[in-house]
Amino acid sequence: MSFDSLGLLYMGSLGALFALNAVQWGLSRDRVHGLFTLQLFIWLAYSISQRYDVGGMANYLIIQALVVGLSRIIYLELVYQLFDLPSHYPRLRRWLRIAQRVLVGYLLLEELAIITFGFNTHPAYPYISALYWLLVIMLVATGIGVASHRRDAVGRFFLAASAILLLRSIRTLVFYTAFQWSWATDPVKDFFTNVVSVALMVELLCLSLCLAFRQRQIAVAQAIEQTREKEQLIHERDQRHRESLEAELAVRRLEQEKTDVQLRALQAQVNPHFLFNSLNSLSSLIDENPPQASEFVDELSLVYRYLLKANDQALTALSSELDFIRSYFRLLKTRYGSGLDLEVRVDPTYESQLLPPLTLQLLVENAVKHNVVQAKRPLKVEILTDDRGRLIVRNNLQRKNTPVLSNGVGLSAILTQYQRLQQPKPVVENENGEFAVTLPLIVPAATTVSQ
């Protein structure tokens, strides 16, 4: 292959590497990738300039010194950034920074000397250049030592690139400084120049692969971190959801306890009041009608037995509730006589279904409490089922003229009980001269009901 063909192949490969790394740097905006892309650009520009007349030997030497000097300075910066010297090698970090300043100073002095009086022709130049290249060789050897501790693809490719750079630096030290060798003829130098061009291409390719593996490691680390953050977010979300459910459960428990307290307080209010009225009625019957008084005591016993049982169960069968309300109504009937009437029209099919205990007692008592009960104006209470299997308790409206003190606990307790049991809400209607409450009946499932 001719020298021109080799040069074109070299520039084409260098241009492809530059384009690839420029795209990667544009996507990642990584500083290390940016430094290497700058180094590729410098070598590409230098390769192109060699094919054209740059205006004499002086300009050629200026360009050559600038390219070589900048590439060595960038190499040290790659070592500094790529292997995180501040964290892993704090002492070496300071030494490399000083060495970088020395290289920058030498580059500026060399450029100034070439521009002003042709420094490279001075008798002292080969010796100064030899010291410079010895320093470069030491710095590259330091880079090799640092890379050898990195036992992954990044370290191995950087180690290979540094080894090639070390060989190129030794070649420059041998051929172009104070060390003159008799066998270093021009044909030998031309041969090594071609070899160096190929070696430089391999060196840059190794550095490119090194950065590609580094970018892959960064991407994997970011993916792992994102996965951890996602798992952490999911864990925190689940924790918040669990805490929310626990708080909601605690609120429900408090509401249930509040409902139980309200219901028991209502029962505590009803029972003494009802017992007081019942005892007054019994006192009158004992003198007027002893047989009826005996029946009254039996009914009162049944009513209070049911009231005691109702405190220990959440649901009861409709048949049990109807038996209780009939006994309860007979006690009321003793007091109000013909002023109070009860009609029960319940389909036997639904008598095994369930509802909260004392629901009917609360509704009947509510009707008696808020309406006029007189023989001339009887209060009629109806308990029936509709074709949808719902229980309806209704009474005719004949409100009392004087306001009745009421805390509204009775009806609200029924609504709360159904809500706590997660059942459809009872429907309360007040129209056409009637007050009606429609109660959903609960189909028995795993619930055990005391009969």
Secondary structure, DSSP 8 states (H G I E B T S, - for coil): --HHHHHHHHHHHHHHHHHHHHHHHHHH--HHHHHHHHHHHHHHHHHHHTTS--SSHHHHHHHHHHHHHHHHHHHHHHHHHHTTHHHH-HHHHHHHHHHHHHHHHHHHHHHHHHHHH-GGGSTTHHHHHHHHHHHHHHHHHHHHHHHHT--SHHHHHHHHHHHHHHHHHHHHHHHHSS---TT--HHHHHHHHHHHHHHHHHHHHHHHHHHHHHHHHHHHHHHHHHHHHHHHHHHHHHHHHHHHHHHHHHHHHHHHHHHHHHHHHHHHHHHHHHHHHHHHHHHHHHHH-HHHHHHHHHHHHHHHHHHHHHTT-S-EEHHHHHHHHHHHHHHHHHHHGGGEEEEEE--GGGTTSEE-TTHHHHHHHHHHHHB---SSS-EEEEEEE-TTSEEEEEEE--B-SS------HHHHHHHHHHHHTT----EEEEETTEEEEEEE-B--SS-----
